Amino acid sequence: MIEKLMKGKKNIFIGTGISYKDNPAEAGKEAVEMALKNSQSQKPEFVIIFASAKKYGTEEKMNLLAKAVDTYLTSINQNIKWVGASSKKEISNYGYTEGSVVAMVINSPYVHFGVGVGQNVTKNSLKAGEQAAENAISNVKLDSYLDPYLHFQAIKTQKVGDILRMKPYFFMTLFPGVTKKYLPQDSQVLKGITNIVGAHPLFGGDAADDWTLTQTFTIANGVVYKDAVVIACIVSNLQFNVGVKHGYERTNMVMVVTKAKGGVIYELNNKPAAQEYARLTNVAVEELRKDVIPTLSRNPMGMPDSQGEYWLNFPYAVVEKDALAFYEPIAEGTALFIMKANNQQIVDAAKTAIQNATNNLKEIEGLIVLSCSARLIALGKDIEKEYALIKKVVKDKPFIGFSCYAEHATVPSGSVQKHAYTFVTLGLTNKLISD
């Protein structure tokens, strides 16, 4: 009987909206109203907001925006769950925009959401990750009849290999971004999350500002945070995939960390770190001392995983004695490879990530995308090619995202990692796990 009722039905409703209004309260409400209308749903269950730090990046404006959005949403559904973050650029069906608020509304009886917050991340990143994960999973309300039935049907009808790959639980993560006073310890936050939930698909990013590095914001259920991790725990009876790719390839130039303490590398290949990196990338060390980012956008550093994939890492500055300062600790003996890519390879990475996220999902209904803000520097005007590629692949389906300060994603090897210069996406589908 249930199978007959579900067959041929639209199982998920997704819509996106945008606003450029100067008034933050009006902008937030307008974006959500548009998203709800475009979703063709009467009652939203989950909402995502990304708001321009350039236009709304003060605590007062963010609070006005969040309060207006929450008041509107709770007037429709008192149990609504929603998350958000400040952004460098906003990404949606309406373009790569700046000075806007973008929103996505999701509604499905087959997907359940819980939102958790872990505060004081600057003091204890590990604990903040654990706290957010615990709060998120305790906030999820399951259907005690429908959920077990769909899982039973999936086991009954699917091959063993498909059952093993079927993971109905995943997490969306939004962390505070780097500022002049705060260096993120995302790896510790991610460790805290996995301490609680184990190995499950995860994707997300660090909140951003307008390259001022003064303050970023995360939002959960109408509350704006300056120092908190926000996690959405999503239990899905619909199929989904995560895609992650950066487009850079390894060169034969390798640097071994020969002297380091915490996140500061003093020597690479037994030479002052900045000098050795400058030599291998053929730039003057004086350029690195002024600003390391332009060189890193061309030649970031790659670290191999167990499957031979290289994931990117980078220092944020040259410090005393030509040492390189990183956001995360790097152990002595670590091999760092010089990576390279041209603009087309970087753009094509977005296509590959989307293809991976939509692989074997025949009824794609929407995408959530996170593109590192450093890709804006690396690509320049070619960032429009990245957007055109998304539109070509997704066509008329709704999508939302933002330019973030770092990315988080589960990689093919199964580990959860912080990323840089990377494109991360989640594909949402209409297809039940039992189909």
C-alpha positions as CSV (number, residue, x, y, z in Angstrom):
1,M,0.0,0.0,0.0
2,I,2.8,2.5,1.0
3,E,4.7,1.7,-2.2
4,K,1.7,2.5,-4.3
5,L,1.2,5.8,-2.6
6,M,4.9,6.7,-3.1
7,K,5.3,5.5,-6.7
8,G,5.7,8.4,-9.2
9,K,5.4,11.1,-6.6
10,K,7.6,14.1,-6.2
11,N,9.5,13.3,-3.0
12,I,11.3,16.5,-2.4
13,F,10.5,20.2,-3.0
14,I,13.4,22.6,-3.4
15,G,13.4,26.3,-4.3
16,T,15.9,29.2,-4.2
17,G,15.5,32.9,-3.8
18,I,17.6,36.1,-3.8
19,S,17.5,39.7,-2.6
20,Y,19.7,42.7,-3.1
21,K,17.8,45.0,-0.7
22,D,19.9,47.2,1.5
23,N,17.7,46.7,4.5
24,P,18.9,43.4,6.0
25,A,15.5,42.4,7.5
26,E,13.7,43.1,4.2
27,A,16.5,41.3,2.2
28,G,16.4,38.1,4.3
29,K,12.6,37.9,4.2
30,E,12.4,38.6,0.5
31,A,15.0,35.9,-0.3
32,V,13.2,33.3,1.8
33,E,9.7,34.2,0.4
34,M,11.0,33.8,-3.1
35,A,12.6,30.4,-2.3
36,L,9.4,29.1,-0.7
37,K,7.4,30.2,-3.7
38,N,9.8,28.6,-6.1
39,S,9.8,25.3,-4.1
40,Q,6.1,24.9,-4.7
41,S,5.8,23.8,-1.1
42,Q,3.5,25.2,1.6
43,K,5.6,24.2,4.6
44,P,9.4,24.4,4.6
45,E,11.3,21.9,6.8
46,F,14.8,23.2,6.3
47,V,16.3,26.5,5.0
48,I,19.8,27.6,4.1
49,I,20.9,31.2,4.0
50,F,24.1,32.8,2.7
51,A,24.4,36.6,3.3
52,S,27.0,39.0,1.8
53,A,29.5,40.1,4.3
54,K,30.2,43.1,2.1
55,K,26.7,44.4,2.6
56,Y,25.4,42.8,5.8
57,G,28.7,42.0,7.6
58,T,28.1,43.7,10.9
59,E,26.7,42.0,14.0
60,E,23.7,44.5,14.0
61,K,22.8,43.8,10.4
62,M,23.2,40.1,10.7
63,N,21.0,40.0,13.7
64,L,18.3,42.1,11.9
65,L,18.5,39.7,8.9
66,A,18.3,36.5,11.0
67,K,15.5,37.8,13.2
68,A,13.4,38.7,10.2
69,V,14.0,35.4,8.5
70,D,13.2,33.4,11.7
71,T,10.1,35.4,12.4
72,Y,8.8,34.7,8.9
73,L,9.8,31.0,8.9
74,T,8.4,30.2,12.3
75,S,5.1,31.8,11.4
76,I,4.7,29.1,8.8
77,N,6.4,26.2,10.6
78,Q,7.1,26.5,14.3
79,N,9.5,23.5,14.1
80,I,11.5,24.9,11.2
81,K,15.3,24.2,11.2
82,W,17.6,26.6,9.4
83,V,21.3,27.5,9.1
84,G,23.4,30.2,7.5
85,A,26.7,32.0,7.2
86,S,28.3,35.2,6.0
87,S,29.8,35.0,2.5
88,K,32.4,36.5,0.2
89,K,30.2,35.8,-2.8
90,E,26.8,34.1,-3.1
91,I,26.1,31.3,-5.5
92,S,22.7,30.4,-6.8
93,N,20.6,30.0,-10.0
94,Y,20.8,33.8,-10.1
95,G,24.5,34.0,-10.6
96,Y,27.8,34.4,-8.7
97,T,26.5,37.5,-6.9
98,E,27.9,40.0,-4.4
99,G,25.9,42.2,-2.0
100,S,23.0,39.7,-1.9
101,V,21.2,37.2,0.3
102,V,20.5,33.8,-1.2
103,A,18.2,31.2,0.3
104,M,17.2,27.6,-0.3
105,V,14.0,26.0,1.0
106,I,13.8,22.2,1.3
107,N,10.7,20.2,2.1
108,S,10.4,16.4,2.1
109,P,8.6,13.8,4.3
110,Y,11.6,11.5,3.6
111,V,14.3,13.8,4.9
112,H,14.7,14.8,8.6
113,F,16.9,17.6,10.0
114,G,18.6,18.5,13.2
115,V,20.6,21.6,13.9
116,G,23.3,21.8,16.6
117,V,25.7,24.5,17.8
118,G,29.1,24.3,19.5
119,Q,30.2,27.5,21.0
120,N,33.6,28.9,22.1
121,V,35.4,27.3,19.2
122,T,38.3,29.7,19.6
123,K,39.0,28.3,23.1
124,N,38.4,24.6,22.5
125,S,37.8,23.6,18.9
126,L,37.6,19.8,19.6
127,K,34.9,20.4,22.3
128,A,33.0,22.8,20.1
129,G,32.8,20.1,17.3
130,E,31.7,17.4,19.8
131,Q,29.0,19.8,21.3
132,A,27.6,20.8,17.9
133,A,27.4,17.1,16.8
134,E,25.7,16.0,20.0
135,N,23.2,18.8,19.8
136,A,22.5,18.2,16.1
137,I,21.8,14.5,16.4
138,S,19.6,14.9,19.5
139,N,17.6,17.5,17.5
140,V,16.5,15.1,14.8
141,K,13.0,13.7,14.9
142,L,12.5,10.5,12.9
143,D,9.3,8.8,11.6
144,S,9.1,5.7,13.7
145,Y,7.0,3.9,11.0
146,L,8.1,5.3,7.6
147,D,11.8,5.3,8.2
148,P,12.2,1.7,9.3
149,Y,9.9,0.6,6.4
150,L,12.0,2.3,3.8
151,H,15.2,0.9,5.2
152,F,13.6,-2.6,5.2
153,Q,12.5,-2.1,1.6
154,A,16.0,-1.0,0.6
155,I,17.6,-4.1,2.2
156,K,14.9,-6.3,0.6
157,T,15.3,-4.9,-2.9
158,Q,19.0,-3.7,-3.3
159,K,22.1,-5.7,-4.0
160,V,24.5,-6.2,-1.1
161,G,27.1,-3.8,-2.7
162,D,24.4,-1.1,-3.0
163,I,23.3,-1.6,0.6
164,L,26.9,-1.2,1.8
165,R,27.2,2.1,-0.1
166,M,23.9,3.3,1.2
167,K,24.5,5.9,3.9
168,P,21.3,7.7,4.9
169,Y,23.0,10.0,7.3
170,F,25.1,13.0,6.4
171,F,26.2,16.3,7.9
172,M,26.4,19.9,6.7
173,T,29.0,22.0,8.6
174,L,29.5,25.8,8.9
175,F,32.5,27.0,10.9
176,P,33.8,30.5,11.8
177,G,36.3,31.7,9.2
178,V,39.8,33.1,9.6
179,T,40.3,36.6,10.9
180,K,43.2,38.6,12.0
181,K,42.5,37.5,15.6
182,Y,41.4,33.9,14.9
183,L,43.2,31.1,13.1
184,P,40.8,28.2,12.6
185,Q,41.6,24.8,13.9
186,D,39.1,23.1,11.6
187,S,40.8,19.7,11.8
188,Q,40.2,19.7,15.5
189,V,36.5,20.6,15.0
190,L,36.1,17.8,12.4
191,K,37.8,15.4,14.8
192,G,35.3,16.4,17.5
193,I,32.4,15.8,15.1
194,T,33.7,12.3,14.1
195,N,34.3,11.5,17.8
196,I,30.6,11.7,18.2
197,V,29.1,10.5,14.9
198,G,31.8,8.3,13.4
199,A,32.4,8.0,9.7
200,H,29.5,9.5,7.7
201,P,29.4,11.7,4.6
202,L,30.1,15.4,5.5
203,F,30.4,18.6,3.6
204,G,30.6,22.3,4.4
205,G,32.7,25.3,4.7
206,D,34.1,28.2,6.7
207,A,32.1,31.4,6.9
208,A,33.7,34.4,5.1
209,D,33.8,38.1,5.0
210,D,34.9,40.5,2.3
211,W,38.6,39.7,2.6
212,T,38.8,42.2,5.5
213,L,39.5,39.3,7.9
214,T,37.7,41.1,10.7
215,Q,34.6,39.0,11.5
216,T,32.6,36.1,10.1
217,F,29.2,34.9,11.2
218,T,27.4,31.6,11.4
219,I,23.6,31.3,12.0
220,A,21.4,28.6,13.5
221,N,17.6,28.9,13.9
222,G,17.7,32.7,14.0
223,V,20.6,33.2,16.3
224,V,23.8,34.8,15.0
225,Y,27.2,33.5,16.3
226,K,30.7,35.0,16.0
227,D,32.4,32.1,17.7
228,A,30.4,28.9,17.1
229,V,30.3,25.8,14.9
230,V,26.9,25.1,13.3
231,I,26.0,21.6,12.1
232,A,23.0,20.2,10.4
233,C,22.4,16.5,10.8
234,I,20.4,15.2,7.9
235,V,18.7,11.8,7.9
236,S,17.7,11.1,4.3
237,N,15.6,8.3,2.8
238,L,16.4,9.9,-0.5
239,Q,19.7,9.1,-2.3
240,F,22.5,11.7,-2.3
241,N,26.2,12.0,-3.2
242,V,29.0,14.3,-2.2
243,G,31.6,15.5,-4.8
244,V,34.9,17.2,-4.0
245,K,37.7,18.3,-6.4
246,H,40.3,21.0,-6.8
247,G,41.8,20.6,-10.2
248,Y,45.5,20.9,-9.3
249,E,48.0,18.2,-10.2
250,R,51.2,17.1,-8.5
251,T,54.6,18.2,-9.8
252,N,57.9,16.3,-9.1
253,M,59.0,19.1,-6.7
254,V,58.7,17.9,-3.1
255,M,59.5,19.6,0.1
256,V,60.1,17.7,3.4
257,V,59.3,19.5,6.6
258,T,62.6,19.4,8.4
259,K,61.8,21.8,11.2
260,A,58.4,22.8,12.5
261,K,56.5,23.7,15.7
262,G,52.8,23.7,15.7
263,G,51.5,25.4,12.6
264,V,54.8,27.2,11.8
265,I,57.3,25.5,9.4
266,Y,60.8,26.9,9.9
267,E,62.6,24.7,7.4
268,L,61.8,22.8,4.2
269,N,64.5,20.5,2.8
270,N,66.8,21.9,5.6
271,K,66.5,25.4,4.3
272,P,64.5,28.4,5.5
273,A,60.9,27.5,4.5
274,A,59.9,30.6,2.5
275,Q,63.2,30.7,0.7
276,E,62.9,27.0,-0.4
277,Y,59.3,27.5,-1.5
278,A,60.3,30.6,-3.4
279,R,63.1,28.8,-5.2
280,L,60.9,25.9,-6.2
281,T,58.1,28.1,-7.5
282,N,60.5,30.5,-9.2
283,V,59.4,33.7,-7.4
284,A,61.4,36.2,-5.4
285,V,61.2,35.6,-1.6
286,E,60.4,39.3,-1.2
287,E,57.1,38.7,-3.1
288,L,56.2,36.0,-0.6
289,R,57.0,38.2,2.3
290,K,54.6,40.9,1.0
291,D,51.8,38.5,0.1
292,V,52.0,34.7,-0.2
293,I,48.5,34.2,-1.6
294,P,49.2,35.1,-5.3
295,T,51.9,32.4,-5.6
296,L,49.9,29.9,-3.6
297,S,46.9,30.3,-6.0
298,R,49.2,29.1,-8.8
299,N,51.3,26.6,-6.8
300,P,49.6,25.4,-3.5
301,M,51.1,22.5,-1.5
302,G,49.7,19.0,-1.8
303,M,49.6,16.2,0.8
304,P,48.9,12.6,-0.4
305,D,46.3,10.4,1.2
306,S,46.2,6.6,1.3
307,Q,44.6,6.4,-2.2
308,G,47.1,8.6,-4.0
309,E,44.9,11.7,-4.1
310,Y,46.6,15.0,-3.2
311,W,44.7,17.4,-1.0
312,L,45.8,21.1,-0.8
313,N,47.3,22.9,2.1
314,F,48.8,26.4,2.3
315,P,50.4,28.9,4.6
316,Y,48.7,32.3,5.2
317,A,51.9,34.3,5.8
318,V,55.7,34.5,5.9
319,V,56.7,35.1,9.5
320,E,60.0,35.6,11.4
321,K,63.2,34.1,9.9
322,D,61.4,33.3,6.6
323,A,59.2,30.7,8.3
324,L,55.8,29.8,6.9
325,A,52.7,30.0,9.1
326,F,49.9,27.5,8.5
327,Y,46.4,27.3,9.9
328,E,46.9,23.8,11.1
329,P,49.9,22.0,12.7
330,I,52.1,20.1,10.2
331,A,54.5,17.4,11.6
332,E,58.2,17.2,10.9
333,G,58.9,14.6,8.2
334,T,55.7,15.5,6.2
335,A,56.2,15.6,2.5
336,L,54.6,18.6,0.7
337,F,54.4,18.5,-3.1
338,I,54.3,21.6,-5.2
339,M,51.0,21.5,-7.2
340,K,50.1,23.2,-10.4
341,A,47.1,23.9,-12.6
342,N,45.9,26.2,-15.3
343,N,42.5,28.0,-15.2
344,Q,40.8,25.4,-17.3
345,Q,41.8,22.6,-14.9
346,I,40.5,24.5,-12.0
347,V,37.2,25.2,-13.7
348,D,36.9,21.6,-14.8
349,A,37.3,20.5,-11.2
350,A,33.9,21.9,-10.5
351,K,32.4,19.8,-13.3
352,T,34.1,16.7,-11.9
353,A,32.8,17.4,-8.4
354,I,29.3,17.9,-9.7
355,Q,29.5,14.7,-11.8
356,N,30.7,12.8,-8.7
357,A,27.9,14.3,-6.7
358,T,25.3,13.3,-9.3
359,N,26.8,10.0,-10.2
360,N,24.1,7.3,-10.4
361,L,21.4,9.8,-9.3
362,K,19.0,9.9,-12.2
363,E,16.5,12.3,-10.7
364,I,18.6,15.3,-9.4
365,E,16.4,17.9,-7.7
366,G,19.0,20.3,-6.4
367,L,22.6,21.1,-5.5
368,I,24.4,22.8,-2.6
369,V,27.9,24.0,-3.7
370,L,30.8,25.5,-1.8
371,S,33.6,27.1,-3.8
372,C,36.8,28.3,-2.0
373,S,37.1,32.1,-2.1
374,A,40.8,31.6,-3.1
375,R,39.4,30.2,-6.4
376,L,38.2,33.8,-7.1
377,I,41.9,34.9,-7.0
378,A,43.2,31.9,-9.0
379,L,40.5,32.2,-11.7
380,G,40.0,35.9,-11.9
381,K,37.4,36.6,-14.6
382,D,37.3,32.9,-15.5
383,I,35.2,32.4,-12.3
384,E,32.3,33.1,-14.7
385,K,33.3,29.9,-16.6
386,E,32.8,27.9,-13.3
387,Y,29.3,29.3,-12.9
388,A,28.5,28.6,-16.6
389,L,29.6,25.1,-16.1
390,I,27.4,24.6,-13.1
391,K,24.4,25.9,-15.0
392,K,25.2,23.6,-17.9
393,V,25.3,20.5,-15.7
394,V,22.4,21.4,-13.4
395,K,20.2,23.1,-16.1
396,D,17.0,24.4,-14.5
397,K,17.4,22.7,-11.1
398,P,17.8,24.9,-8.0
399,F,21.2,25.3,-6.4
400,I,22.8,27.4,-3.7
401,G,26.2,28.0,-2.3
402,F,28.8,30.5,-1.3
403,S,32.5,31.5,-1.6
404,C,33.9,30.2,1.7
405,Y,37.3,30.6,3.5
406,A,37.9,26.8,3.7
407,E,36.0,23.6,2.8
408,H,35.2,20.4,4.6
409,A,34.4,17.2,2.9
410,T,34.6,13.4,3.1
411,V,37.1,12.3,0.5
412,P,37.0,9.0,-1.5
413,S,39.3,7.3,1.0
414,G,36.7,7.8,3.7
415,S,38.4,10.4,5.8
416,V,37.0,13.8,6.7
417,Q,39.3,16.7,5.8
418,K,39.7,20.4,5.7
419,H,40.4,21.6,2.2
420,A,41.6,24.7,0.3
421,Y,41.2,25.9,-3.3
422,T,38.5,23.2,-3.6
423,F,35.0,22.9,-5.0
424,V,32.6,20.8,-2.8
425,T,29.0,19.9,-3.7
426,L,26.1,17.8,-2.5
427,G,23.6,16.3,-5.0
428,L,20.0,16.0,-3.8
429,T,17.7,13.6,-5.5
430,N,14.1,12.6,-5.8
431,K,15.0,8.9,-5.7
432,L,14.2,6.8,-2.6
433,I,16.8,4.6,-1.1
434,S,14.4,1.7,-1.7
435,D,14.2,2.3,-5.4
